[in-house]
Amino acid sequence: MCTNCGCSTTSKNIIIKEDKYAHNHDSKIINIHQSILAKNNHLASHNRDLLKAKKTYAFNVLSSPGSGKTAFIEKTLTDLKKIYKSAVIVGDLATDNDAKRLQKSDAQVVQIMTGDVCHLEAEMINKALQKINLDQCRLLIIENVGNLVCPAAYDLGEHKRIAMLSVTEGEDKPLKYPTVFKTADVVIINKMDIAEAVEFNQELALTNIKAIAPQCKILMVSARTGEGMENWYEYIVSQLHQQVLIDK
C-alpha cells in the first residue's frame, strides 16, 4: 500500500484549484506510517465535522483506472441536480480533463492534481473544501485517484466509501485487492450493459465480493445506459434523509 511505497506524505507539488472551466528499518517505517495515518485521521475527523456542520453528505468513490468512475459520477450529478445542490472533488495525477467533463453537470467542481502521489489525503480534501460553497452543497462526491491499493488506507472525512469495479476487470478483483472492498460501504459493478459480451460471471463476482466484504451493499449498474442507476439514487436519498434525522 502507499504506506510502503514512499508517496504517503503530501507532495509540495500538489495543485488544488477550482475548475471553472536493514536493521530496525521495518520498525522505523511502521512508526513513520503510524504518525502519517494518525495525522490524516485527525484531519479527516475535522473534515467530517465541517461537512456535518454544513449539512453536506460526502461519498468517496474508489476504483481502478478505466472502470467508468467518471461517467458514473457525471450521470449521478446530472440526474440528481434538480434534487440536490452538489459538488465534486476530482483527484488525478495530472490533467484536469475529468474536472472539465464533470463541470457540465452544473455541480461545483474542484480539481486536485496530486503529481506523483497516487491517492487523496484528508489534508488535500480540507483545502479543496475551502474552495466549495458548502452552504450551497448538499451532496459531495469525491472521485479518488484511479488506484485500488493506496487510497484504501486514507480516510478523507467521507460519510460513505464506494468501491467500483467494472465487468471488464475480472470477477477476482475483490480477492486481489481486498482492503478497498473490506473498507467499502457499497460496491458498484459497472458496465453491466456489456457483461454478456465480455462473458462476465456475475454469480462468481458476487460470491467473491460477499466473501471479502459481507457488509457491503452491492449494486449492478451501467452508467452509459442508466441500467440500475435508480437503485444507486435511492441509496443516496436514503443516506441523506437518514443524516437529516440524525442531525435533528
N, C-alpha and C positions, 0 to 999 in steps of 0.2 A: 504494500500500500504506500501511499505518499509519505507516511511516517517513516518509510525506509528508503525512499527514492531520492531524498535530498531537496525536494521542492516544497517542503512543508512550512517554510517561513515566507511571509508575504514579500513579494518581489518589489523592488523600488521602481520597476518599470511598468507596473500595472497602471492601466489607464481606465478611469471611470468617467463616463460622460453621459449627459442626457442626449439622446439621439433624436434630434428634431427632424432630421431628415433620417586489532591484535590483542593485547592484554587489557581486560576491563573495558574493551572497546564496546562490547554489547551493552554493558551496564550504563555507560555514558550515553549511548544513543537512547536508551529507554528513558533516562532522566530528562533528556532534552525533549523527547517527544511528549512525555507526560506534561512538561511545562508548556509546550506549544498547544497541546489539546486543552489543557486547563484554561489557558488564556482565551482560546477560541470559544470554549463552552461558556465562559464568563460573558464574553461579548454577545454570544448567541442568546443568552438569557436576557440581556439588555435589549436586543432586537425584538425579542418576543414581548417584552414589557411595553416597548414603544408601539408595536403593532396592536397589542391589546388595548392600549390607551386610545388609539386612533380607530379602533373597531375595524381593523384591516385583517383579513384572513389570508394566510400565505401557504402556498403549495410549492414544494421543491421537487422539480422533475429531473430525474436522472436516467441516463441511457447511454449506450454506446453510439458512436457516430453512425448515421445512416438509418436509424430506427424510425425516422419520421417524427421526431420530437418537435421540431419547429412547426411542421404542418399541423400537428395535433394541437399545439398551443395556439397557433393562429386561428384555427377553426373554433376552438373554445372561446377565445376572446371575442371573435366576431359574432358568434351565435349568442353569446350572453351579454353583449354590450348594451342591449335595451333593458337588461335586468340589473346589472351591476356596473358601477364605475370601476375600471380595472387599471392595473399597471403590470408591467412585466420587466424583470431584470434579466438580461441576457449575458451569459458567460461564454466567451470564446477566447481561444489562444490569440487569435488575430482576426482582423476584418470585422466590420460591423454590418455584414450582409444580412444576417438574421434579424438584427435590430431594425434595419430599414424595411425588411419584409413585414415584421410584426407591427410596425407603425401604421400599416394600412387598416389595422383592426380598430383604430381610434383610441387604443389604450395609451397611457403614459409609458414611454419606453426609456430605459436606462441601460446603456451598454457597458459591460466590464470586459476589457481586453486584458487577459491575465499574463500575456507574454509567454514565459516558459513555465508557468505554474499550471498544473493540469487539474485544478479543481477550484471551486469558490470557497472562500472562508468567511467567517462571521464579520470580520473587520471590513472586508470588501462590501458586504451587504449593508453594513451600517453606513458606510459612505454613500452607497447608492441610494439608500432610503432618504438621505438628506436632499436628494435631487427630485424626490417624488412628493407631490402634494397629497399627503396621506389623508387629509380631510376630504379629498375627492377620490378616494380609492377604497373600495370595499373588498375587492378580490385582487390579490397579488400572486402572480406566478413567477417563480424563479426557474429559468432554464439553465441548468448547470452545464458545465463543460462536458462534452461528449467523452465519457470515460466511466467504466463500471467498477473501477478499483478505488482510486484516490478519493473521489467525492464522498464515498460511503463513510469515511472517518470523520467528516466535518458537519457538525450541527450548525445550521445557519440562522436558527431562530424561527424556522418554519413551524407551522402547526401540523402539517401532514407531509410525509415523504412519499413520492410517487416513483416507482421503478417501472421502466418501459423496456419491452423487447419487441422486436418485430418477427413475423413468421419466417423471414429470410435468414435469421441469425442462428436457428437451430434450437431444438427442444431442450438441449442440455445446458443452456445459458445459465439458469439458476444454480446448477451444480458446479459450474466453472467459476462463477462469481457469487458465492453465497452471501457475503456480507451485505451487499447492497439490497438483496432481496430480504434478508433477515431483518433489516432495519426499516423496511418499507411498510407503509400502511395500505397501499394499493399497488397492485401490479397490473399494468396495462399491456395487453397483447395487441399490437398494432399491425396494420396491413392485412386484415382478415379477408379483404377482397381478393387477394392473390394467394390465399392459403392453399387452395386446391392445386393451383398451378405449380407451386414450389413443393408440393407433397408434404405440407406441414402436418405433423402428427399431433393433433390437438390434445388427444387423451394423454399422450406421454408428456407433453408440455405441462398440462395441468397437474399431473401426478408429481412431476419434478418440483413445480412451484409449491405445491402443498406439502411436500416432504421437507423442503428447506424453510418455507415461510408459511406455516399454517395460520398465522394471524392475519394474513393479507386478504383483502377483498380483491377478487380477480375480475377484470373487465376486458372483454374482447371487442375491439373496435376497428374501424377503418376511418382514419382522418380524411382520406381522399373522398370516399363516398358518403361518409356520415353514418355508416352502419355502426350501431351500438353506442354512438356518442350520447344519446339521450340518457342512458344509464349512468354515464360519467357526469352529465349535468345534474341529474337527480342526486348524485352523491355530493357534488359541490353545494347544491342548495341545502341539503340536509345538514352538512357540516356548518355552513354559515348560519343556518337557523338555530342549530344547537348552541353555537357560540353566543348568539343573541340572548338565549335563555340563560346561559351561564353568567353572562355579564349583568343580567338583571338581578 
